[in-house]
Each structure stands twice: as C-alpha cells, then as structure tokens.
Amino acid sequence: MRIRRSHRIALAVAVLTPLVGLVPVASASAEGSDVPSVTVSHSQAIDMYGPAGDIDLTVAAPPSTDAFLRLDLYAGASNIRVTDDAGNVLPVVDRSPSPDTVEIGAADSDGNGVKGAPMTAGTTHLHISAAYPVYGQIMVQAQLVDGATGKDIADSSTNHSTSDLIVYQPYFTPSWDLVDGVRYSGGPQVVTGGPHAIPERLDTQMRWSAPAPTKATSTRMLFSAAQIAAAGYTAEQLVKAVTLRFSADGQSYAVMPWTRGADGSLSIDFPAIDWSASAHQSQYVSFKAVWGLPAGDLAGRIEVRDPQGRQYVGAPETLHFTADVRPAGMVPVLYGRDAKGDLWLIPGIRSTHDSASYSSRHLVGGGWGGYTALTSLAPQTWDAAGDVVARDKSGVLWLYSGTLNPSGGYFGSRTRVGTGWNIYTTLAGTGDVTGDGNADLLARDATGELWLYRGTGDSARPFQPRTAVGPGWNTYNALTHAGDVTGDGRADLIARDTTGELWLYAGTGNPAAPYARRVPVGPGWNAYTHLLGVGDLHGDGHDDLIATDPTGLWYYEGTGNPAAPFKPRLKISDGWQAYNTLL
C-alpha cells in the first residue's frame, strides 16, 4: 500500500543559486534619493552537505530613527539556518500562516527602549544553509522596519525587494505498491507460511531544478534493536524466518542478505540506483516468512543515501506479518468421486481465522467409476504429500502418486502394483503406522483377517509383502486412517462395528503389532454414510474426523486426548450425498 501522504518525506537538498542575470536589486527610488530602501541578493549554489551560501542585504538612505532589518521567508522555511559573519545563529521565527522571519539588528542596542538603532547605509552579509529536510522553493523578502512601530518604513512598493531561494530537490518519494492487486493498509504485507511471496514495488522519485547533487543513491531498510524487541521478535528469529528477494526488473529475483549491526540492529541494502537514466525508478522486492513466526508489526525505517553514506530521505516503514495462511503441507484436502465417475479435489480452508471448512472443489478428471475400491494411503495435504491406490474390476491395483499440479494433472501417471487384489473386501490407507516414514496399506479379506502392506517409498514397488495383523475384523463395516488423534506421533486407526460403535486403535509404531488394544469412542455412528480421517482441518495441532449423512457434512474436531478423541460434531455444509466415495 502506498505510504500515506503525511508519512512521505520529500527531501529537499537546499541549493541557493544565482538567478539568470541576477544582480543586487535596487528599490524603485532613483539613485541618490533620500527614500530608504533595501535590496537582497544571494550567490553560489550550495546543498545541505556543502558550505553555507551568502546572502546580502543592502540598505540605502536609512532613516535617522531606530530601525532594523527583517528577512521574510515564505513557503515553509523553518529548516533554513541563518548565521552572521561572527557565527551567531539568527533564529528563524515560525509565524505560520504568515512568513517565517529572521530579524537582523533588532536588539535595543542604544538602550532607549526601542527596537533597533540608527542605521548607516551599507551591506549586511549573512550566511544561509539548509537543514534536513527542506521543502520546495522559498521566496525571500527583505524589509526595513521602524523600531518603534514595527511597520515598514515608507511605501511598501519602494522599501523592499524580493528574490527566490531555489531550494532544489532532489526530493525522494518512496512508496510501496503491490505488483498485482490492491493494498488496504500501509507498508509491505508479509504472509507467514504463504504459498509464495507477495511481490511489492518500491517506487522512488528524484527531482531537481539544477544539476543533481548526487548521481546515485542506495536504499536501506533498517530495524533497530529497540524496534525489534518492541515488536516481540529477536534478531536471530527474523534472520532465520524472513527472506527478502530483490529484482531490478520485476522478473528475476535474488535473495538479499540481512546485515546484523553490532548494536543489535538488522538492515537490508538494495542495489544502488543510477539517477542519470531516469528521475523515476522502481525496485521490486518480495518478502516471505516461514510458518511459525508470530503475527505482528515490525516498525523500522527506510533510508536513501548517497555513495558517501549521507542520508537524503528517511521515513518510517513497517512490515506487517500475518499468520493467517497455513503452508500447503498443513492444509488438508480430500477427494470425492461422484456417480458419473468424476473425481473432485476438495481443499480445506487455508486461513487460520476461518472456521473449519472446505473451499471450492476442483475437477481432477473422469473415468474413476471403473474402480471397485479407492483409498488414500494417508491424510491428503495441499502439497501432494499423499498418494492414492485404486483397484479395478479385474483385481489389478494401481498407484496414483499425487502431484497437485493442476496444469499437468493432479496425479502422475498411474503405476501398476499387481493383480489378485479382489480377494480383499476392504482396502484402507493407514498412514505411516510402522514409523519408517512411508505410508502403509491395510487390506481385509473375506475371512476377516487384516493384513498390513508396508510402504517402501518406491513407486515402482510401493509395498513390501504382506504381514498379518490379526483375525476378527469382519465385525467392522468401516475402517479409516485417523491421522494422529492421540497426539503421540503415531498413525491411528478408526473402526466402526456393525452396531454403530466407533473404536479407536492407537498406533504403536511396531510393525509386528501395529495397534494397541482398541478403546471405545462412542455409539450411534451408523447414521453416517462415510467416515474419514482428514488430518488437522482446523489448524490447532490435532487431527480431525469428518462424516457424511443424507443431510450433509459433519466435522469432529480432534482433542489429542485418547480417552475422548473428538469434540461434539459441527455441521460444515450440505450437498455431500453427491459423492459415493470420499478419500
């Protein structure tokens, strides 16, 4: 979002320069006239880092009464510094909305109670320089003032003269914009854990009315140790968590390193800008923070400096860190097959501020109606962490490795696992029940024996030979991977028996005995058409369960407590009866 106008700092490097054909300007009176007059002139170009310039106030035919000189400075000149030949600083008085003024010789030097003193004809020499920052062009007006009344002496058209102090720019106006999109609050937005960094454009302008006092500048973002601490971060934390990439053209980005100051500050320096090419230039940056960095606002500064390190602009700048968006690997997705055989991808909500839900579905493809069994090997996530196995009518088992690349298909080419899988009445992915890092598969045969196929991680040979888990599993009419509902880091299993009782089998991590003794979850689960462990849908660190009935989709939030693994159900949405299979 563009920096607010009140926060923009237009740095004016003050330059006092001769106007074309400038000579001391006399009053309208004729030479030798006894009408009091004053002229003002200045010479030599200077900038805020150079020596002070000269300004001359020349008085002719001064009055015999007490008087003094006054210099009126128009257009916000409170940052002008004026000194006399003795080095005394003459105060610039802010009289807003009237011009700022500098009074010369206004002290009651003759002690008669009247400001000023009798003057002699001649020139008063002053030195004038620009403090940082100065704005725009300043009109200078010299006046001869009566000490007793404070009014101009004689007619105003003949007792003063005017000249311009050309306070040159360059002024720099840095402002941020999203490369694509609209900003709603100031400063770059940094989404922690986002799918990609949000590109920003830093526009910087430099304008001047004379030869530029600097040919190049560089931009620095600086965060002091106090600002880092006030935001609740540490320098070490930010260096590890936050990455800034820079581009001169908005196409090719390179990582910019953090610089850690001895005082605990952090800064990032952008490449130098050559102002000989253009007075308006854009630089592109993208910020990215890892998931887990707490949300907050990190206040700092943005500074523009010349090659000698002299500052031309300094403005407050804030990075806004949000923890609203979970990374892809933490966002559950599921697949639904409809009656036509179309398979749909249904992703969970990414924002941590939204309630547990699913967003708009995406068509994966048709032709999935030919399979008699479909199952995910583990809870699916948006980063393609999970794979799918499908058994066709002839008993051939196929492996679909997930890619989640919509432009190239959500799965890679299917791989033939083998034949003879029609002997099984149920296939159920179980996640990594053995603890070796590979998702495993359960298969129940017609006798009720449950078999474990350990995953290998090799798509060409995805499973090891089966091992027996045990008999008696025909009592269940639904088996589903549950993720880790017990919170011990092992994959668990949910089973519903024919009476509608739901049971939890906690994973052990032991391939020879992969599940502990079952514990009851509760009765009444026969009302559901589908049961499915879906991972951490809510983003609270506990894996959850969904269920569908003819009225819609129900959500059971995980607790992490094996004795009571789920909270009371909440209805998410309607319309899920369109799917005959969920995986």
N, C-alpha and C positions, 0 to 999 in steps of 0.2 A: 504494500500500500504506500502511496506517496506520502512523504514526510509532510506533516502539517505546515501550513504557511508560517505559523508562529514559531515553528522549530527550524525553519530554514535559516541558514546563516549565509548571507551574501557578503563574502569577504571583499572589502574594497581595499586595495593597496593604494594608499593616498599618494597621489602624484600631483605636485604643483608644477605647472608648466607655463611657459610664456604663451600667451595667445598670439595669433598671427599678427605681426606688426605691432606688438604691444610696446607702448612707451608709457611713462607716468602720465596719467590722465589729469589734466588741469580742470579747475572749475570753470563755470561759464563766464567768470569775470575776466575782463581784459587784463593783460599783463601790466603790472604796476598799480592796479586798482587796490583800494584800501578795503575792499569787501573780503571778509575772512573766507578762506576756502581750504579744502583738504583733498589730496589725491592719494590713491592707493595703487601700488604696483607690486608684482612678485616675479621672481625669475627662477630658473633652473628646475628641471624635473627631478623629483625625488620619489622614493617609495617608502613604505613603512619600515623597511630594514636598512634604508640609506640615511645619509646625513640630513639634518634639518634644512629646510629651504629658507629663503629670505623673503620678507615682505616689508615694504617701505610705506610709511605714512608721512606725506609731505604737507606741511602747513604753510600757508601764505597769508600775510596780513592778519595775524592773530589779534584778537581783542585785547584790550588792556585789563579787562576784568578776569577773575579766576575762571579757568576753563580746563577741560581735559579732552582726551581722545577716546572714542568708543568704536570698537570694531564689531559690527553685526555679522553673524554667521548664520546663514539660512540653510534649511534642509538637513537638520539633524547633525550638527557638527560638534556634539558634546564630546566626541572622542578625538577632537583636534587638540594638540598640545602646543601652547604658545609660550615662548621664553624671550626675555630681553637680552641685551648684549652682556649683562652681568651674570646671566644664567638663571635669573629668577623666573620661576614659573608663574605666569599670569593666569589666574583662574578663568575658566570658561563657565559662565553662569547660564544654567538652563532656565530660560524664561518661557518655556512652552505654554501656549502656542505661538508666542512671539519669538523672534530670532534669538538664538544664543548670543551672548555678548562677552567681549573682553574689554575691560576698562584700563586705559593707559594714562598714568599721571593723575588719577582721581583722588589720591590721598590729599588731605588738607596740609600741604607742605609748609604753608606760611602761617598756619595756626590761627586763622581768622574765623574758623567755624564754617567755612565754605569749601566745598569740594574743589580740588584742583588748585591751580596757581596761575599767575600771569605767564603767558607763553611767549616764546620767541619763534620767529619763522625758521623753518628748517625741516629736517627729516628725522623721524624716529625709526630706527632699524629694529625689526623683530625677527625671530626665528620661529618657523612653524613646521610641525611634523604631524604625522597621522598615527594615532594609536590603533590597536586592533580591536574590533573591526570598525570600518567607516563605510558609510553608505552613500552612493550616488555622487551628484555634483552639488557643490556648495557655492552659493552666491555670497560674496563678501562686500560689505558696505562700510565705509569709513565715515564717521561723523565727528564734528567739532561741537562739543556740548558745553553749555553755560553751567558753571559750577553751582550757581545759586538756584537756578530754576530746573536744571536737568533737561532743558529743552535744547533743540538745535539752535545754533546761532545763525541769524539771518534766514533768508528764504531757503527751503529745503532743496530747491532745484539748483541752488548755486553753492551750497555749503558742503556737499558731499559728492563722492564719486563711487562707482560700482565696478567691480571686476569679478570674474569667476575663478574660484579654485576648482580646477578639474580634478576631482577625486576619482582617478581611474579605477577601473575594475582591474586586475581581473577579479570578478567575483565568481565564486564557485557555488553551484546549487546542486548538491547531491540529492537524488530522490530514488526511491525503490518502486518497482512495478513487477507484478507477475508477468512472466513472458507470455503466458496464455491464461487469461482469467481475470477476475476482479478481486481487488483486495478490500477488506472491510475494516481493518484497523491498522495502525501504524507499525512499521517495522517488519522485517522478514519473519515468516511463519516457518517453524521447524516442526514437522510431524515425526515424533519418535516412533520407530518401527514401521514407518510408512513403506509402501511398495517401491517408491522411488523418491529421490529428492525433488523438491519443487523448485523449478528454475526461476530465478529472480533477475531483474535487470537493474543495474545501478547506473542511472543517467547522471552525468556530471557536465556542467556547462562552465565555460570560462569566457568572459567577455571583457574587452578593454577598448579604450579610446586612443591609445598610443601604443608604441611597441611594447609587447608583453614583457614584464619584468622577469618572468621565468618561462623557459621554453618547455619545461617538463614538470610533472608532479607525480607523486605516488600516493595511493590511498591506503590507509591503515585502519583496521578495526581493533579497538583496544578495550580491554576489560580489566579494571584494576582489581587488586586482591580484595579490597573492601567491597567492590560491587559483586564479585563472585561469591563472597561469603554472605552478603546480604540476600542474594538470590537462593541461598541454601545449597550451593554446589561447592565442589573443590576443583582446583585447577587440574589435578590428576584425573578426576572424573570426567571433566569436559574434554580433555585431550584424548581420552580413550573413547568417549561416546560420540563426539561431534566431529563430522567431517565437512569441510568446505571445499568445493571444486570450483575452479575459475575457468572462464573462457573469454577470449577477446572477441569472438565472432558469434557466440551463442550456439556453436556446433560442436567443437571439440573441447572437452573439459579435462582439466588436470587438477589433482589434489594439491591444495596449498597447505604447507605445514604450519602448525602452531609455533609461536615463539614464546618461551617462558622467561619472564623477566626475573631478575634477582629479587625484586620486591614482591614476587608472587603474582604478578600480572600475567595476562595472556594477550597475545596480539596475533593478527594475521595481516601480512603485507601483500597487496595486489601489485602486479607489474606496473611499471611507470607508464604514464600517458604522455605522448608527444603532441603538444598543442599546436605545432606548426601545420598539422594536417587539417584540423577542424576545431571550431570553438565549442562543439557539442559532441561528446563521445559517450559510448555505452560500454559498460563492462558487465559480464554475466557471471553470476555465482549460483550455486545450489548448495543448500545446507541439508545435512541428513544426520539424524541422531539415532542411536541404537535403542531398541526396545528396553525398557527398564530405567531409562533416565527420567526422573520425576518431572512432571509438568511444572512450568514456572516461567517467569520473565527475567531475563538476564540483561540488565541495563549496562550500557557502555558508551563508547564514543566512536565516531568516525572522523578521521582527520585526513586532511590533504596537505602534503608537504612538498617543498621543492627539493632539488638534489642536495642542498646544504642542510636539509632537515628542518628548515624553517616552516612553521605552520601557516597555511593560508586559509584554512577553514577548520573549524571544529564544531561538531554538532552531536547532541545526544542521540544514541541509537540503541534499540532494544531488540534482542532476539526473543521471540515468543515460542517457547517449547510447549507442545501439546502432547499428551499421552492418550489421545483419543483413538488412534488407529493401531490395531494389533498387526504384527507382522504376519505374512502369509502363512508361515508354519504354525501359527496359533489360531488360525481361523478354520473351524470345521466346515466341511462340505459333505453332502451326501448325494447319492444318485437315486433317481426314481424311474422305473420302467412302466409305461402306460400300456393300455390294452392293444394299441396299434403296434407295439414293439419298439416305440421310440424311447431312447434313454435320455434323461434330462439331468443336468448338473444343477444342484440347488445349494448355493453358498450361504454360509452364516453371515451375520452382520459383523462388520469389522470394527465399528466404533464401540469403545468400552462404555460409552454413556447411554447407548441404546439398550433396551431390554432384549433378552434372548429371543432371537427370531431368525428367519431366513429371508434373503433378498430374492430378487427376480431370478427365475430359472433360465438356464441356457441349454439349447438343444445340442446333445452330443452327436446323435445320429440315429438312423433307423436300423431295422434288421435284428434287434435284440430279442424279438419274440421267439426265436428258434432255440433259445436256451432253456433247459429244464431246471437249472439252478444257477444262481448268481450270488456272489458274496464278495465283500471287501475283505482283504486279509487283515486290515487294521482300520481304526477310525481314520477317515479321509481328512486331509487338510488342503488348504488352497495352494500349497507349494508342491503338490504332486507327490506327497510322501507315501501315499497308499496305492496299492495295486488291487486289481480285481481278477477273480477267476470265474470262468463260465463253463458250464457243462452242456454240450449239445445233446440232441435226442439219441444220437448213436453211442453216447457214453464217453466221447472224447472231451477231455478237459483242456481249456485254453487259458493262457495267462495274458492279461492286458496290463502292461506297465503304464502307470499314469505319467502324463507329461503336463497336463493342464495348459496346453498351448493352443488356444482357440484357432489360430491361423493355420496350424498344422494338424489339428485334431487333438482331442483331449487325451488320447492314448496313443502309444506307439503301435506298431504292427503286432498283432496277436502272435503268441508263441504256443505251439502245441506241446502240452505237458505229457499226455499219454492217453491210452484207452482204458476201458474197463471200469470207469467211474460210475456206471449205472448201478453198481451193487450197493451204492450208498443212498439212503433215504434223506439224508441231511448233509449239507456242506456248510461250515461256518468258519469264517476267518476269526482268529482269536488274538491277533496282535502278537507281540513277542512274548510268548508265555515261557520260553526257555531261558531268556536273558542273554541271548547271544547277539542281539542287535538286528535279527531278521524276523519278519512276521511269519507266523505259522498258520496251519490249517487243520481244523478238526473235521472228521468225517464219521458219521454214524451209519452202521449197516443195518440190514433188516432184522438181525437178531438182537439189536440194542447195544452191540459193542461199539465203543467210541475209540477212534484211532487218531493219533497225532502224526501229522506230517510236518516235520521241522523245516523251516525255510532255510535256504542256502545263501540267498542274496544274488544268485546267478540265474538270470532269466532263461538261459539255455537249459538249465537243470535246476528248476526252482525249489524242489523238495527232496529231502532225504527219504529213504524207505520208511514206511510207517512203523509206529510202535503203539502198542495197546495202552489205552488209558484205563479202561475197565468196562464191565458189562452193566446192564440195567438202565441204560439211558433212553430206552423206549418210553419211559414214563413221561418224557418231556415232549411237548409239541412245538416248542420254540427254544432255540439256542442262539445267543448273540454275544459278540465281543462287547465288553463293557468298558474298555479302556482301563484306567487305574482308579476304580471307585473307592478303594480302601486307602489310597494315599501312601502306599509303601513302595511305589516304584515298579510294581509288577502288574502284568496284564491279568485282568479278572474276567470271569465268565458269568453271564446271567442266563438262567434256565427257567422256563415256565412249565409246570406239570399240567396233566390233563384236568385237574380240579381247579386250575386257575391260580394256584400258589406260585409265587415268584421266589426263586432261590439264588443266592449269591455263592459262587465258587471263587474264593480268593486264590490268585496265582501264587505259586511257591518259588518259581524260578528253577525248579528241579525237573529236568526232562523226564526222569523216571516216574515221578509222581507230581505232575504239573499243578494239581489243585488241592487245596486243603479241604477239610470236611465242610460240606455245604451248611449255610445258615439261612433261615427264612427271612425274606424281605416282607412278605405280606400276601394276603389272599385277594381275589377279585380281579386278577389280571386277564381273565379270559374274555373280558369285554373288548380287548384290543385285537385288531387285525395284524398290526405289525409292531414289533418291539426292536429297538436298535440303539446300541451304544454309539454315541456320536462324538465323543471327546468333550472338550471344555467349550461348550457353546456360549456360555455367559462370560468367560474370561476371568473367573475368580480363582482359578487354580485347581478346580475339582471337575472330574469328568461327569458327564450328564447322560441322561437316557431320554429318548422320545418314544411315543406310542401313538398309533392312529386308531380311531374308531370311525363309524359312519358319520360322525359329526365334525371330524377334523383332526388336527394335530395337537397332542398334549406334550408338555415339557416337564420333566422331572429333574430338578437341579440337584447335582451331587453335593454331598456334605463332607466327604472324606472320612466319615465315621462308619466302620464296617457294621456296627450294630444297627444303624439307621442310615443307610447309604443315600437316601433321597428325601428331599423336601416334598411337601404336598404339591400335587400337579397344578400346572397353569396351562390354559389353552392358548396356543400361539396363533392358529389360523384355521380356516375352513378349506375344504376342497381337496383333501389328500386322498379321498377314495378313488381318485383317477389313477392311482398307481397300484399295480398288482404286486410290485416288488420294490422294497427300499433296501439300499445297501450303502 
